[in-house]
Amino acid sequence: MKVTWGTHPNNLGHNDYPGCFRCHDGNHNDKTGKTITNDCSTCHNLLAVDETDPKQLAAIGLQ
């Protein structure tokens, strides 16, 4: 099949790649015809938004 690490794009995250927004872009519909939401809070609990030094990152060792 000639599949290698570079065969398919990396869609993790959403800063460098479309990630979730491949489908959750407000332009795709589910099989009932309802638009798939692009509201991040549907799947995520946003703990720190637009904070310059969020304490949550330090708590999990990322800062």
C-alpha positions, 0 to 999 in steps of 0.5 A: 500500500506504500503508506508511510508517516508522511502519507496522510496529514497530521490533523492533531490540534488546530493551530497548525492543522485543521484538526476538529475543524475538518468537520466542525467548521459550520459547513458540514451536516450530520446524516439528519441534515443538522449542521455539525456545531463548531462550538468548542465547548460541546466537547471541551471544558475551556479552563484558560482562554486568552490568559498569558500565564494560565495556572492550569499549564503549570499544574500539569507540568507544561509550563 
